[in-house]
Amino acid sequence: MSAETGGTRLTARVTDDKLLDAIDEAAEEYGSKSEAMRHAIRTAFIDDESAADRDSDEVMAAALAGLPPTAQSGYKTLREATGDDQMVEVGAAKAMVASQTNVPSDSVRSMVFSPLKKAGLIAVTPHIRAVFVTVHPPEAGLSDEVNDA
């Protein structure tokens, strides 16, 4: 399934400490574990390292263009923690973002979540017992139709 149609979530259990360290290092370089794994898969199976890096970097840069630095950092933090199109409870999301961006917790909604929501990179959705933040892939911020959900 292509990224244009929503993608497919893959999961792998990793117990090798060397591999875990390598994944953590790659996540720092590529911005998230998800991006690091996409890069590794493209490189290993498609042998398209330069195009994969360029495409990934260009999409991320375009999606974050014009957003305040705190919102950009907050988005990267949320993607690292949740992956694409995954939900996290709003209190946990605020705590993660506040910790990583040094933005006071009570300011995260206005300084980080609001700009990301307007850009189509996250959705904030009330559910029966809690409110959740859904983190969308950077491609979502590039679509012409941005939901106000």
N, C-alpha and C positions, 0 to 999 in steps of 0.2 A: 504494500500500500504506500502511496507516495505522501509526502508532506502536504500536498495540496488537498488531499482527501481526508486529512485528520491524523494519519499515521497510525502506527501500531506500537503499543507499549511492550517492551521486552524486559525480562527480569533474569538475573543470574546471581547465584550465591557464590561469593568469593571468600575463601578461607586462607589462601596463600598470602602471608604477610608481605612478601616482596611485591606481589601483584597489587595488593591493596595500597602499598606505598607508591607504586608507579601510577596507579589510578589517581591518587590524591595529588601527586605532582602534576599530572596531566590536567587535572581539573583546574588547578591554579593557572596553568598556561592557557587553557581553552575557555575558562570562565565557568564551567560546570562539569560535573561528572557525565551528564548526558552528552554534552558537546564533545568531551574527550572520547567517550565511547563511540559516538558517530564518526569522529575522525579516525579512530582505530579501525573500525569496521570498513570504512571507505578505503583506507590505506591497505588493509590486509586483503580485502576481497575484491575491490574494484581497482586498486592501484592508482588512485586519483588524488594523491595527497595535496598537491598545490591547488587544484580546483576546489576540493573540499574545504580547505582552510580559507581560501579566498571567499567562497560562497557563504560560508558560515559567518565569517567576520563581517562581510558586507551586509548580510541580512541583519545581524545584531546591531551594527553601527547605524543602519538605516532606520531600524525600529526604534532605537534609543535617541536618534537625532532630535534635538530641540528640547529634550527633557532635562530637568535640573539634575545635577550630579548625584544628589541624594536619591532621587527616583531611579536613576540608572543603577546605582549601587544596590538599592533595595530590590529591584527587579532581578538582578543577578543572584542576590542572596536567596530570594524566593525560588527561583528556578533550580538553584543548586540543592535546596532542601526538598523540593517537591517533584521536580521534573515538569514536563509539559502537560497541560490539561489535567492537572491533579489539584485536589482541594486540601486546604489546611485551615483549621479553625482560626478565626480572625485574631483572637488573643495571642495564640502561638505565633502567628505571622507577624503581628506587631512586635512581639518580644524579640524574634529573630532579627527583624529589620532594625529595630532600635539598637540592638547589641552590635550589629555589623556597621551601621552607618553613623553611630553616635548622635542620632536624632532622638530627642526625648520621646518616650512611648506615647504620651498624649498628643504628640505632633505628627506621628507617623501617618495617620489618616490623611491629614491635609498636605503634608510635604511629600509623601511617597505614594500612598494608595490613590489619591485623587488624580494626580497626573498620569499614573499608570492605567487607571480605569478609563480616562479620557482618550488615551492612546490605544485602547483596545488590548492591552497586554495582560490585564487581570479583570476579573469580574468579582464583585462582592455580592453574595447571595445569602439571604436568610433561609434557614431551614427550621424545622420544628423546634429543635432544642438549642441551636447555635447558629451563628453567622459564619460563613466560610468564604475564603478567598480562593478563587480558581486561577491558577497561573497558566496563561496561554503561551504558546511558542512565539518567538519574535516575528514570525511570518504573519501572525494575527494582527500585529500593529501596522502592517503594511497594506492591509486590505482597504478597499475604498469604503466598505461598509463597516463602521465602528458602532458596536452596540453600546447603549447606555445602561445595560443590565446591571 
